[in-house]
């Protein structure tokens, strides 16, 4: 009866021969489940009449529990395979359609090209993550500066390092999203949405909490937004994080990966290590110049030639221009007891250093 009903539901353009072996076996399993379900009422009566021992009943219950667990695992695995197959197929279909702007390559196509070319940044290795961090640090600043121009009518620095338009917050965010969503790159968009929503909200909350606890500053406050948690995250921006997760792993990441694929293996490795050296030096100069900036604000004169070098090349005007959004939170207004744990100079130093990266 079940088999006949299944055949009646099969579309006319999809003959039974098109069924996979897995589907045929699943239909056989459904028949067994139906038979078991129909037999259980009589088994319950036999239990009441004590026709089965306690040990036998326990064995039957354990067997059904194990079967249920196995079926659950099979469902999870088959759903993943089905979802990935459908998602890869949709991505391939999108590539065939013509658009005004070039579409991002599918993640499946990127995976295949990396294997065929034996790319130095194949999969999710250190080279790829470092390059994603560098690219994200740059484009994040560019996008935010353009947004400032559109909304405020003027350009203002959003850099987090003293040399170049780079902000490690964007680079680290790009790496975190990539690491967390990479395994779902060939899955449905709703999975990337949920992942981006959870990851983005968690990172935003931890950064806000860490900034306030360690440095006594706050870069954002959602206290006036509905459905917020301690003013650090809110539902609206969590949804934005989810949308960003989909956009990132389905569009931006494959574009970056395609760009990285254009680098020859040897040249790509050399470029990566050169950029690592540059960013390490950039971070060192950012921290030291920020430290010296905070000292100057507290009237501390230069104590050595390096401090004099920093005063000459990174005066207050330049630092204020680079870190235009640096803001400190008044500890005394929040909790007077916090002042006793560190002096005014240390608090100023921490504020300046945090501003460099966030």
N, C-alpha and C positions, 0 to 999 in steps of 0.2 A: 504493500500500500504506500509506504513512504517513497519507494523508488518511483512508483507511478506518479505520485504527486510531484516529485522533483522534476520528472520529465515534462509534466504539464507546465511547470513554471519556467522551463528553459526556453529562451527566445528562439524564434524560428530560424534566425540567421546564425545560431550557435548550436551546431549538432552535438549530440552526446559524445561523439568521438573526440571533441575538443577538450573534454574534461581531463585534468591531470590525474596521475596516479594517486596523488595526495588527496584530491577531492573524492575519488572513488573509495579510498580507504576511510575517509571521514564519513561518507555515507554509510559504510558498513559499521562503523563505530556508533553512529546514531541509531542504527537498528538494534545494536546490542544494548545501548542505553535505554531505548524504549522498552525492550523486552524486560530488562532489569526493573524498570519503573513499574511495569504492569504486574510483575511478580511480587513486588514488595508488600501490597496489602495482605495477601495470603500469608506471607512470612510473618507479618506483624501479629496475625491471629495465632499462628503457630507459637510465637513467642509468649503470648498470653496463656496459651494452653501448656506452656513449658515443655514443648516438644524438642527444644534445642538447648543445649547446655550453655552456661555462661561463657565458657571458653570459646565455643563455636560462634556465639553472637559477637563476642569481642573481635574474633578473627575476621568475621564478615565486615564489621564496622571499620576495622583497620584497613582491610583490603579496599573498601570503597573510598576511604580517605586517601590512600595512596593513588588509586585510580584518578580521583578528582585532582590531586596534585599533578599527576602526569598530564592530564588533559589541560590543566591550566598552563603548564609549561609549553605544551604543544600549541595552545592558542597564542601565547605570547610570541613564540618563535615564528609561527605562520603569519601572524599579524605584522610582525616586523618585515618579513620577506615580502608580503603582499604590499605593504605601505611603501617600501623602498622601490619595488618594481614599478608601482603606479607613479611614484614621484619622479623616478628617472625617466619614465616614458613621457610624462607631461613636460619635463624639462627639454627633452629631445624635440617634442612637438613645437614648443615655443621657439626653439632655435630655427625651425623651418619657416616660421612666419616672418614676413617683412615688416620692418619698423623704421620709423624716421631716424631713430638713433640706434646704434649697434647695441645689441643685447649682451649681457654678460654670458660668458660660456658656462655650460652646465658643469657642476662639480664632477659628474661622472667623466666628462670629456677631459677635465683637468687631471683627474686621477690617471686616466689612460695615457695622456701625453707625458706625465711625469715618469711613468713606468717605461714607456717607449724610449725616452731620452735619457733615462737613468739620471735624472736631475739631482744636483747637489742639495736641493731643497725639497726633495721628494717627501711626500707625506706630511707629517707634523714634527719635523726635526728642529734642532736648535737654529740652524741657518734661516729657515723660513720664519720662525718666530721672531728672531732678531730683526730681519728685514721688515716684517709686518709692524714691529714696534717702531722702527725708524720712519716708515712710510706713514703710519698712523699718527705719530707725533707731529709730522709736518702738515698733513692734510687736515688734521683736527684744528690746528691753529688757523689755517687758511679759511676754513669754513666758518669758524667763529668770528674772524675778522670781517668776512663778507657779511655775516649776519648782523654784526655791529654796524656796518656801513648802511645796510638796508633799514634797520630799525631805528638807528640813532642819527644817521646822516653823516657819520664821520668814521675814519679808520682809527683804531686804537689797538695797541699791542696786546696780544693774548698769549705771548710766549711764556714759557716756564724756564728757559735757559738763557744765559746771557749772549750766546752766540747762535744766531739764526732763529728762524720762526719755528721753534720746536717746543712741544710741551709733552713731557713724559706721561702725564695723566692720560692723554689720548692714546699714546702708544701702548701703555700698560693695559688700558681698557680694551684696545683692539686685540691684544694677546689673550687676555682673559676670555673675551667672547669667543675667540677662535678655539682655544683649548676646550672650553666647555661645550661648544656647539659643533665642533668638528665631526664628532661621531654621528651627528644628525644631519649632516650636510646633504645627504641624499634621501632625506625623509620628508614627510609632509610639513608644510609651513607652520601648522599649529603647534608642532613639537618645538620648533625653533622659537616661536612666540612665547610659549610657556617657559622655555629655558632662558631666553633673554630677559623675560620679566623677573624670574627668580634670581638669576645671576646679577643683573643690573641693580636690582633693589638691594640685594645683599651687599654688593660692593659699595653702593652709595651710602648705605647705613653705616658700614664699618668705617669708611673714609670720614664721614661726618663725625662719628663718635671718636675716632682716633684723633682727628684734628682738634676737637674741643678738649679732650682729656689731656693730650700731650702738649698742644701748642696754645690752647686757650683761644682759638679762633673758630669762626664759622663762616663758610663760604655760601651757604644756602640755608633757608629756614622755611619749611612748609607748614608751619603752625596754623596759618590761616586757610590752608587748603583742606577740603573734606577728605575723610578717611586717611589721615596721616598718622604716622607712628613717631611720637616724640619730636615731630617737626623735621625728622631726618629723611623720611620717604613718605610718599603719598600715592594713592591709587592712580591718579592721572599720569604721573611721571613713571610709575611702574608699567603702565600700559605703553607709554612711549618707549620704555626699555624693551618691551616685548616686540614692538614694531621694528625697533632698531635691530633686534636679534635676527628677525626674518630678513630684513634688508641687508644686514651684514653678511650672513652666511650664504644667502642665495644670490647676492649681487656684488657686494664690495669685495668679499673674500676671493671669489673666483677671478675677479678682475685683477686683484693684486697678485694672485697666484699665476695668472697668465703673464703679467708683467715680469715676475720673477723668472718664469720659464724662458724668457728671452735672453737671460744672462748665461753665457757659457760657464761651464762648471768651475774652471780655474779662476776666471775673472770674477765670478760671483762670490767665491770664497774670499778672494783678496778684498773685494769691495766691502764685504760684510765685516771683516776684521778691521779694515781701515775705519769704517763707521763706528765700530765698537770703541776703538781708540779715541776717535773724535768725541763721542758721547761721554766717555769716562772723563776726558779732559774738560769737556764742557760742564759736566756736573761738578767737578772739582772747582773750577773757576766760579761757578754759580754759587756754591756753598760758601767759599771763602770770601767772595765779593759781598755776599749778603751778610755774612758775619761782620765784615768790616763796615758795611752800611749801618748795621744796628749799633756798632760801637760809636760811629760818628754821631748818630742821633742822640747818644747818651754822653757826648762830649769827651770821648776817650781819644786821645791823640794816637797817631801811628807810632808803634813801638819798634818797627824794623823796616828794612828796605822793601820787603814784599808788601807790607801794609801801605807804604808810601806809593808803591806801584799801583795797588788797588785804588787808592785815593785818586791817583792821577787818571787812570783809565776807566774807572767805574765810579764817577762822582754821583752825588745824590740825584741830580737831574736825570742822568742816564738810567739809574736804577728805577726811579719813579716812572720813567717812560716805558721801560721794559715790563715792569710789574705794576701796570696801571690799576689792577683790580685788587691789590693787596689790602686787606682790611683786618684789623685786630679787634678782638672782643675784650671789653673791659672786665677783668677778673673781679674787681671790687664790686661791680654791679651784679655779677652772677653769684659769687660766693667769696666773701672776704677771706675765708680760711685758705683759699688757694694761693693768696699772695705770700703767705708765710713759707711756702714750700720752695720758692725761688725768687731771686731778686728781680728788679725791674729790667736790668740788662739782659739777663738770661731769657726772660719772657720775650723781650724785643728780638733777641737773636732767633729764637724758635719761630716766632711769627714770620720773620723775614725769610728764613730757610724754607718753611712750609709754603710760603707764597711762591717760591721759585718753582715748585713742582705742581702745585695745585691752584 
